[in-house]
Amino acid sequence: MLNFTLPDFDEITEDGLQLLLEKTVKHKGIWRIHKSDLDDIFPSDPHADRQDEPEKLDLYTGDVYDKKTKNYKYKLPKKAMRFIYKKIMYCKEDAIKDKLLENEDSITYL
C-alpha cells in the first residue's frame, strides 16, 4: 500500500517535483493505492482512492471520478500526475510499479 498527500498544485514543478517551501498551507487530498484493491478495478488497475473525499483516481490519465456514482468529476493537472508517478516509482511497492510500467503506453501525462 502507498499513501501520499497531493500538495497544492503551485508547489509542484512541471516535471513533477515538489518545491521546498517554509510552510505548506493546504493540500489537494490524501490518496491511497492498494497493491491488491478489494473493489473492482474501476477506473484503472491500479487506481488511487481518496481518503478525505469520495473520489477515485485513474493513474493512467489523471481523471477523477465520484466513488459512488462513477461519474467523471475533473482531471488532475499533468504536473500533479507526474508528482504521483514519481512517488510511485520511488516506493518499494513493486507490484504497483510493475503494473504501471507494463501499461506505460496508456499513461497520458509523461
Backbone hydrogen bonds in HBPLUS format (Angstrom, degrees):
<---DONOR---> <-ACCEPTOR-->    atom                        ^
c    i                          cat <-CA-CA->   ^        H-A-AA   ^      H-
h    n   atom  resd res      DA  || num        DHA   H-A  angle D-A-AA Bond
n    s   type  num  typ     dist DA aas  dist angle  dist       angle   num
A0002-LEU N   A0033-ILE O   2.90 MM  31  5.20 158.9  1.94 150.8 157.9     1
A0033-ILE N   A0002-LEU O   2.87 MM  31  5.20 164.4  1.90 155.1 160.4     2
A0004-PHE N   A0031-TRP O   3.17 MM  27  5.64 157.6  2.22 152.3 155.3     3
A0031-TRP N   A0004-PHE O   3.01 MM  27  5.64 170.5  2.02 175.3 172.9     4
A0006-LEU N   A0029-GLY O   2.98 MM  23  5.57 160.2  2.02 164.5 169.4     5
A0028-LYS N   A0006-LEU O   2.59 MM  22  5.18 173.6  1.60 166.1 167.2     6
A0011-GLU N   A0008-ASP O   2.87 MM   3  5.55 159.9  1.91 122.8 129.5     7
A0012-ILE N   A0009-PHE O   3.16 MM   3  5.43 167.3  2.18 112.1 115.5     8
A0019-LEU N   A0011-GLU O   2.65 MM   8  5.21 174.0  1.65 164.9 167.1     9
A0013-THR N   A0017-LEU O   2.75 MM   4  5.31 164.1  1.77 159.5 164.5    10
A0016-GLY N   A0013-THR O   2.97 MM   3  5.36 163.7  2.00 118.4 121.0    11
A0051-GLN N   A0030-ILE O   2.62 MM  21  5.42 171.2  1.62 163.2 166.4    12
A0032-ARG N   A0049-ASP O   2.85 MM  17  5.26 147.2  1.96 137.3 147.9    13
A0049-ASP N   A0032-ARG O   2.84 MM  17  5.26 165.5  1.86 150.8 151.6    14
A0048-ALA N   A0057-LEU O   3.09 MM   9  4.97 161.1  2.13 136.8 142.7    15
A0057-LEU N   A0048-ALA O   2.79 MM   9  4.97 157.6  1.84 148.8 153.7    16
A0050-ARG N   A0055-GLU O   2.91 MM   5  5.27 175.6  1.92 149.0 150.3    17
A0055-GLU N   A0053-GLU O   2.90 MM   2  5.65 130.3  2.15 109.8  94.7    18
A0067-LYS N   A0054-PRO O   2.87 MM  13  5.05 171.5  1.88 128.0 125.8    19
A0056-LYS N   A0065-TYR O   2.89 MM   9  5.20 151.5  1.98 144.5 152.1    20
A0065-TYR N   A0056-LYS O   2.84 MM   9  5.20 160.6  1.88 150.9 157.6    21
A0058-ASP N   A0063-ASP O   2.89 MM   5  5.35 172.3  1.90 164.3 166.9    22
A0062-GLY N   A0058-ASP O   2.89 MM   4  5.38 157.1  1.94 151.2 157.5    23
A0108-THR N   A0060-TYR O   2.92 MM  48  6.33 159.6  1.97 174.1 174.3    24
A0076-LEU N   A0062-GLY O   2.87 MM  14  5.13 167.7  1.89 143.3 144.4    25
A0064-VAL N   A0074-TYR O   2.74 MM  10  5.37 161.8  1.77 177.2 170.6    26
A0073-LYS N   A0064-VAL O   2.77 MM   9  5.64 166.0  1.79 161.1 156.8    27
A0074-TYR N   A0064-VAL O   3.44 MM  10  5.37 155.9  2.50 130.3 136.4    28
A0066-ASP N   A0071-ASN O   2.86 MM   5  5.38 160.2  1.89 153.5 157.9    29
A0070-LYS N   A0066-ASP O   2.88 MM   4  4.91 139.5  2.04 130.9 140.2    30
A0080-ALA N   A0077-PRO O   3.01 MM   3  5.28 125.4  2.31 103.5 117.6    31
A0081-MET N   A0077-PRO O   3.06 MM   4  6.47 156.2  2.12 153.5 160.7    32
A0082-ARG N   A0078-LYS O   2.86 MM   4  6.14 150.1  1.95 150.7 159.6    33
A0083-PHE N   A0079-LYS O   3.08 MM   4  6.24 147.9  2.18 136.5 144.5    34
A0084-ILE N   A0080-ALA O   3.03 MM   4  6.39 157.3  2.09 147.5 152.9    35
A0085-TYR N   A0081-MET O   2.84 MM   4  6.04 163.0  1.87 149.3 154.4    36
A0086-LYS N   A0082-ARG O   2.92 MM   4  6.10 159.8  1.97 147.3 152.1    37
A0087-LYS N   A0083-PHE O   3.02 MM   4  6.30 152.6  2.10 145.0 152.8    38
A0088-ILE N   A0084-ILE O   2.95 MM   4  6.27 156.8  2.01 153.5 159.5    39
A0089-MET N   A0085-TYR O   2.89 MM   4  6.15 164.8  1.91 154.3 158.4    40
A0090-TYR N   A0086-LYS O   3.07 MM   4  6.14 135.1  2.28 142.7 152.3    41
A0091-CYS N   A0088-ILE O   3.14 MM   3  5.32 165.6  2.16 109.9 113.9    42
A0094-ASP N   A0092-LYS O   3.09 MM   2  5.83 121.5  2.45 109.7  93.7    43
A0097-LYS N   A0093-GLU O   3.19 MM   4  6.50 170.6  2.20 155.8 158.2    44
A0098-ASP N   A0094-ASP O   2.74 MM   4  5.77 165.0  1.77 153.8 158.2    45
A0099-LYS N   A0095-ALA O   3.26 MM   4  6.38 156.0  2.32 138.4 143.5    46
A0100-LEU N   A0096-ILE O   3.25 MM   4  6.57 162.3  2.28 152.0 156.0    47
A0101-LEU N   A0097-LYS O   2.90 MM   4  6.14 162.9  1.93 156.5 161.8    48
A0102-GLU N   A0098-ASP O   2.87 MM   4  5.98 152.1  1.94 148.4 155.7    49
A0103-ASN N   A0099-LYS O   3.30 MM   4  6.46 139.1  2.48 137.9 147.1    50
A0103-ASN N   A0100-LEU O   3.20 MM   3  5.28 131.3  2.45  96.7 109.2    51
A0104-GLU N   A0101-LEU O   3.40 MM   3  4.89 159.1  2.45 105.5 101.8    52
A0106-SER N   A0103-ASN O   2.86 MM   3  5.61 164.1  1.88 125.6 131.1    53
A0107-ILE N   A0104-GLU O   3.16 MM   3  5.35 159.7  2.20 107.1 113.4    54
